[in-house]
Amino acid sequence: MAGCRFTREGLGLALLFWMFFSSSGATLEGDKSSIELKTEQSLSRSYVYRVVPGDKLDIRVFEHEALSRSLPVPPSGRISLPPAGTLTLAGKTVAELEGELTLALQESGYISRPQVSIVVTEYSKRYAYLLEGVQNPAAIELPVDRQLRLTQVLSLGGGLVDTADRRHAKVFRRSMVLADDGSPIRPDVIIVDVDEIIDRGKTETDILIYPDDTIIVPDLSKDERQIFVGGKVKKPGAYPLKPQDELTVFRAIILAGGFDKFASPEDTFLIRKGPDGEKAMKMSIPELLKNQFRTDQVLRPNDIIWVPESFFGS
C-alpha cells in the first residue's frame, strides 16, 4: 500500500469533516487511559438480540394507528415519537423498547393503557474486523440469530498464518465503563491464548465475539512499522508506517477511507503500548479539527486507532 501524503484531497476531506462535526463539543481526553485486561468470565453475557442503527422496526400501538409506523433506526440510534418524546432505540432489546414506549405513552397522559408491539422486520449487517494474523484479513459479517466464538471468526478469515502469535490474540471492544454523558471512556482489550483453546481444549476461553469487535493476532514475521485502523471506518486494516511519512491519527483515518455513516468521530481512540501496558487516549476528531490539528498525534509502530459506533456516544 502506498504511503499516505497529506494532499489537497486530504485537506478537502478535512474541511468536510469540519463542516459536518463543527457543532460537537467533545474534547480530547488522556485521563483514565489504562486499558483493563478482561477475561471471558468477566465479559460473558447471555445472547439476546439488541437493536442497532440500520435495523428496520415495525412499531404498532393498538387502536392508535397515528402512532404506528415502520422506520429504520437512524445513525444516532434515536427517534422522536410524539407524544412519547425522544426514544433511544439502539442498544436495546425489543422487550426493553416495548416497555419504555409503553411507559412513555402512559406518562404523557395520551393513552391510559397503551398496548405496544415492536418487531424487527429487517436486520442491519454487523461485522467484526480481523486486521492481522489470519490468511484473509477482512470484515467478517456476523449472524443475527446467534453469536460466534473467536475461533469461528478466525476460521472465517481463513485461519491463522503460521507466524501468528497464537498466545496473544487481542480483541478490542467497547467498554462497559461509560462517562456521565454515555460516551465510552476507553475500549477494553481481551487477550486470548488460542493455543489453549485448540491444543489443550480450554474451550471456556474461546470468547464470544460481538459486533464491531476488532481482532488482531500479531504476525511475528511482519515489519513492526505498521499501524492499525479498526472500527467504524470504510477500510479497516493494517497500514504501513513509512519513515518519510509523518502519519498522524487524522491522516490514518483518511488513509482508511474516512468514517462510515455509523461512526462516532468524537469518541475515536488512539491505543498505544508502553512500558506499563496499553494505554488509550481519546482523540475527538471534531475537537482536533477545531484546534487546527494542534492535538493530532504522530503515530508510532503498532499504534491502533479505534472508532466506535455512533449510538454509544453522547
C-alpha positions as CSV (number, residue, x, y, z in Angstrom):
1,M,0.0,0.0,0.0
2,A,1.4,3.4,-0.9
3,G,2.4,5.8,1.8
4,C,0.0,8.5,2.9
5,R,0.6,12.1,1.8
6,F,-1.5,14.9,3.1
7,T,-2.6,16.3,-0.3
8,R,-5.2,18.9,-1.3
9,E,-7.7,16.0,-1.4
10,G,-6.9,15.3,2.3
11,L,-7.3,18.9,3.2
12,G,-10.6,18.9,1.3
13,L,-11.8,15.9,3.4
14,A,-10.7,17.7,6.5
15,L,-12.9,20.6,5.5
16,L,-15.8,18.3,5.0
17,F,-15.2,16.7,8.5
18,W,-15.1,20.2,9.9
19,M,-18.4,21.3,8.3
20,F,-20.1,18.1,9.4
21,F,-18.8,17.9,13.0
22,S,-18.2,21.6,13.9
23,S,-21.2,21.6,16.3
24,S,-19.7,18.9,18.5
25,G,-18.4,19.9,22.0
26,A,-16.3,16.8,22.5
27,T,-12.8,17.3,24.0
28,L,-9.5,15.5,23.9
29,E,-9.1,13.3,27.0
30,G,-5.9,11.5,28.0
31,D,-7.1,10.6,31.5
32,K,-8.5,7.2,32.5
33,S,-6.4,5.7,29.7
34,S,-5.3,2.4,31.2
35,I,-7.0,-0.5,29.3
36,E,-8.3,-3.1,31.7
37,L,-7.5,-6.6,30.6
38,K,-10.6,-8.7,30.6
39,T,-11.4,-12.4,30.9
40,E,-14.2,-14.4,29.3
41,Q,-15.7,-14.8,32.8
42,S,-15.9,-11.1,33.4
43,L,-17.3,-10.3,30.0
44,S,-19.7,-13.2,29.4
45,R,-23.3,-12.2,28.6
46,S,-26.2,-14.4,27.6
47,Y,-27.1,-13.8,24.0
48,V,-30.0,-11.5,23.4
49,Y,-30.6,-9.5,20.3
50,R,-30.1,-5.7,20.6
51,V,-31.2,-3.2,18.0
52,V,-28.5,-1.4,16.1
53,P,-28.6,1.5,13.6
54,G,-29.8,0.4,10.2
55,D,-32.3,-2.1,11.6
56,K,-35.9,-1.6,10.4
57,L,-38.6,-1.7,13.0
58,D,-42.3,-2.0,12.8
59,I,-43.9,-0.1,15.8
60,R,-47.6,-0.7,16.5
61,V,-49.7,1.0,19.2
62,F,-53.0,-0.9,19.3
63,E,-56.0,1.3,18.3
64,H,-53.8,4.3,17.7
65,E,-52.7,4.0,14.1
66,A,-51.4,7.5,14.1
67,L,-48.7,6.5,16.4
68,S,-47.8,3.3,14.5
69,R,-45.0,3.4,11.9
70,S,-42.3,1.4,10.2
71,L,-38.9,3.0,10.2
72,P,-35.1,2.4,10.0
73,V,-33.1,3.1,13.1
74,P,-31.1,6.2,12.3
75,P,-27.3,6.5,12.8
76,S,-28.0,8.4,16.1
77,G,-29.9,5.4,17.4
78,R,-32.8,7.7,18.5
79,I,-36.1,8.8,17.2
80,S,-38.7,11.4,18.1
81,L,-42.2,9.9,18.6
82,P,-44.7,12.5,19.9
83,P,-46.3,12.3,22.4
84,A,-43.8,9.8,23.9
85,G,-40.8,12.1,23.2
86,T,-37.3,11.0,22.2
87,L,-36.6,7.3,22.4
88,T,-33.2,5.6,22.3
89,L,-33.6,2.5,20.1
90,A,-30.1,1.3,19.6
91,G,-28.6,-1.0,22.1
92,K,-32.0,-2.1,23.5
93,T,-33.8,-5.4,23.2
94,V,-37.3,-5.4,21.6
95,A,-38.8,-6.2,25.1
96,E,-37.0,-3.2,26.6
97,L,-38.2,-0.9,23.8
98,E,-41.8,-2.1,24.2
99,G,-41.6,-1.4,27.9
100,E,-40.1,2.0,27.5
101,L,-42.5,3.1,24.9
102,T,-45.5,1.8,26.9
103,L,-44.3,3.8,30.0
104,A,-43.6,6.9,28.0
105,L,-47.1,6.9,26.5
106,Q,-48.6,6.3,29.9
107,E,-46.7,9.2,31.5
108,S,-47.6,11.5,28.6
109,G,-51.3,11.1,29.5
110,Y,-52.2,10.5,25.9
111,I,-53.1,6.8,26.4
112,S,-54.1,5.3,29.8
113,R,-53.3,1.7,28.9
114,P,-51.2,1.5,25.7
115,Q,-50.6,-1.8,24.1
116,V,-47.3,-1.7,22.2
117,S,-45.8,-4.2,19.8
118,I,-42.3,-3.8,18.2
119,V,-40.9,-6.2,15.6
120,V,-37.5,-6.1,13.8
121,T,-38.5,-6.5,10.2
122,E,-35.0,-6.2,8.7
123,Y,-31.6,-6.6,10.3
124,S,-28.7,-4.4,9.5
125,K,-25.4,-6.1,8.7
126,R,-23.0,-6.2,11.6
127,Y,-19.3,-7.0,11.4
128,A,-16.2,-8.0,13.4
129,Y,-12.9,-6.9,12.0
130,L,-9.9,-9.2,11.5
131,L,-6.9,-7.0,10.9
132,E,-3.8,-9.2,11.2
133,G,-2.7,-12.8,11.8
134,V,-5.1,-14.6,9.5
135,Q,-4.9,-15.7,5.9
136,N,-7.6,-13.2,4.7
137,P,-7.9,-10.1,6.9
138,A,-11.4,-8.8,6.4
139,A,-14.6,-7.5,7.9
140,I,-16.5,-10.7,8.9
141,E,-20.3,-10.5,8.8
142,L,-21.8,-11.8,12.0
143,P,-25.2,-13.7,12.1
144,V,-28.1,-12.1,13.8
145,D,-29.6,-15.3,15.3
146,R,-26.5,-16.5,17.3
147,Q,-23.1,-15.4,18.4
148,L,-19.8,-16.8,17.0
149,R,-16.8,-17.5,19.1
150,L,-13.3,-16.3,18.5
151,T,-12.0,-19.5,16.8
152,Q,-15.1,-19.5,14.5
153,V,-14.3,-15.9,13.4
154,L,-10.7,-16.7,12.9
155,S,-11.7,-19.7,10.7
156,L,-13.9,-17.4,8.6
157,G,-10.7,-15.3,8.0
158,G,-9.0,-18.4,6.5
159,G,-7.4,-19.5,9.8
160,L,-4.2,-18.3,11.4
161,V,-1.0,-17.8,9.5
162,D,2.0,-19.9,10.6
163,T,3.8,-16.9,12.1
164,A,0.8,-15.7,14.1
165,D,1.4,-15.1,17.8
166,R,-1.3,-17.5,18.8
167,R,-0.8,-16.9,22.5
168,H,-1.6,-13.2,22.4
169,A,-4.7,-12.7,20.2
170,K,-6.2,-9.3,21.0
171,V,-9.9,-8.4,20.9
172,F,-10.7,-4.7,21.2
173,R,-14.2,-4.0,22.4
174,R,-16.3,-1.1,23.6
175,S,-16.0,-0.9,27.4
176,M,-19.0,-1.2,29.7
177,V,-17.5,1.7,31.6
178,L,-19.1,4.9,30.3
179,A,-18.7,8.6,31.1
180,D,-21.6,10.6,32.5
181,D,-22.7,11.6,29.0
182,G,-22.9,7.9,27.9
183,S,-19.7,8.0,25.8
184,P,-17.1,5.3,26.2
185,I,-14.2,6.1,28.5
186,R,-11.9,3.6,26.8
187,P,-12.1,0.4,24.9
188,D,-11.4,-3.0,26.6
189,V,-8.7,-5.3,25.3
190,I,-9.1,-9.0,25.8
191,I,-6.0,-11.2,25.5
192,V,-6.7,-14.8,24.4
193,D,-4.3,-17.7,24.1
194,V,-5.6,-19.6,21.1
195,D,-3.2,-22.5,21.7
196,E,-5.0,-23.1,25.0
197,I,-8.3,-23.5,23.1
198,I,-7.1,-25.6,20.2
199,D,-4.3,-27.7,21.7
200,R,-5.4,-28.0,25.3
201,G,-9.2,-27.9,24.9
202,K,-9.8,-24.9,27.1
203,T,-13.0,-24.0,25.3
204,E,-14.2,-21.8,28.1
205,T,-11.6,-19.2,27.0
206,D,-13.0,-19.2,23.4
207,I,-14.8,-15.9,23.9
208,L,-18.0,-14.7,22.2
209,I,-17.5,-12.1,19.5
210,Y,-19.7,-9.0,19.4
211,P,-20.5,-6.6,16.6
212,D,-17.6,-4.1,16.0
213,D,-15.0,-6.2,17.8
214,T,-11.6,-5.6,16.3
215,I,-9.3,-8.6,16.4
216,I,-5.5,-8.5,16.0
217,V,-3.3,-11.6,16.2
218,P,0.2,-10.2,15.9
219,D,2.1,-11.6,12.9
220,L,5.7,-12.2,14.1
221,S,7.1,-12.2,10.6
222,K,5.8,-8.7,9.8
223,D,7.8,-5.5,9.9
224,E,6.8,-3.7,13.1
225,R,6.5,-0.4,11.2
226,Q,2.8,-0.6,10.7
227,I,-0.4,0.8,12.4
228,F,-3.9,-0.5,12.6
229,V,-7.2,1.3,12.0
230,G,-10.3,-0.5,13.2
231,G,-14.0,0.0,13.9
232,K,-16.3,2.3,12.0
233,V,-14.1,3.3,9.1
234,K,-14.6,2.4,5.5
235,K,-11.4,0.4,5.1
236,P,-10.3,-1.1,8.4
237,G,-6.9,-2.8,8.3
238,A,-3.2,-2.7,8.8
239,Y,-1.3,0.2,7.1
240,P,2.5,0.6,6.6
241,L,4.2,3.3,8.6
242,K,6.9,4.7,6.4
243,P,9.8,6.8,7.7
244,Q,9.2,9.5,5.1
245,D,5.6,10.0,6.0
246,E,4.6,11.7,9.3
247,L,1.4,9.7,9.7
248,T,-1.0,11.1,12.3
249,V,-4.3,9.9,13.7
250,F,-6.3,12.1,11.3
251,R,-4.3,11.2,8.3
252,A,-4.6,7.5,9.1
253,I,-8.4,7.8,9.2
254,I,-8.2,9.4,5.8
255,L,-6.0,6.6,4.6
256,A,-8.6,4.1,5.9
257,G,-11.3,5.8,3.7
258,G,-12.7,8.1,6.4
259,F,-15.6,7.3,8.8
260,D,-18.5,5.3,7.8
261,K,-22.1,6.7,8.4
262,F,-22.4,5.0,11.8
263,A,-19.1,6.2,13.2
264,S,-18.7,8.3,16.4
265,P,-15.7,10.5,15.4
266,E,-15.8,12.3,18.8
267,D,-15.1,9.0,20.5
268,T,-12.1,7.9,18.5
269,F,-9.3,6.3,20.5
270,L,-5.6,6.0,20.0
271,I,-4.3,2.8,21.7
272,R,-0.5,2.7,22.3
273,K,1.6,0.1,24.0
274,G,4.0,1.5,26.6
275,P,6.2,0.1,29.4
276,D,3.2,-0.2,31.7
277,G,0.9,-1.9,29.1
278,E,-1.5,-0.5,26.6
279,K,-3.0,3.0,27.1
280,A,-5.9,4.6,25.3
281,M,-6.1,8.3,24.5
282,K,-9.5,9.7,23.5
283,M,-9.0,11.7,20.2
284,S,-12.1,13.7,19.5
285,I,-11.8,14.4,15.7
286,P,-14.2,17.3,15.8
287,E,-12.2,18.9,18.5
288,L,-9.0,18.2,16.7
289,L,-10.3,20.0,13.6
290,K,-11.4,23.0,15.7
291,N,-8.0,23.4,17.1
292,Q,-6.4,23.1,13.7
293,F,-4.7,19.8,14.3
294,R,-2.6,21.1,17.3
295,T,-3.6,18.0,19.3
296,D,-3.2,15.5,16.5
297,Q,-0.8,12.7,17.4
298,V,2.1,11.4,15.3
299,L,1.7,7.6,15.1
300,R,4.3,5.1,16.3
301,P,4.7,1.4,15.2
302,N,1.8,-0.8,16.2
303,D,-0.4,2.1,17.3
304,I,-4.1,1.2,17.0
305,I,-6.9,3.7,16.0
306,W,-10.3,2.5,17.1
307,V,-13.6,4.2,16.1
308,P,-16.8,3.1,17.9
309,E,-20.3,3.2,16.7
310,S,-22.2,6.5,17.0
311,F,-25.1,5.4,19.3
312,F,-22.7,4.7,22.1
313,G,-21.7,8.3,22.1
314,S,-23.4,11.3,23.5
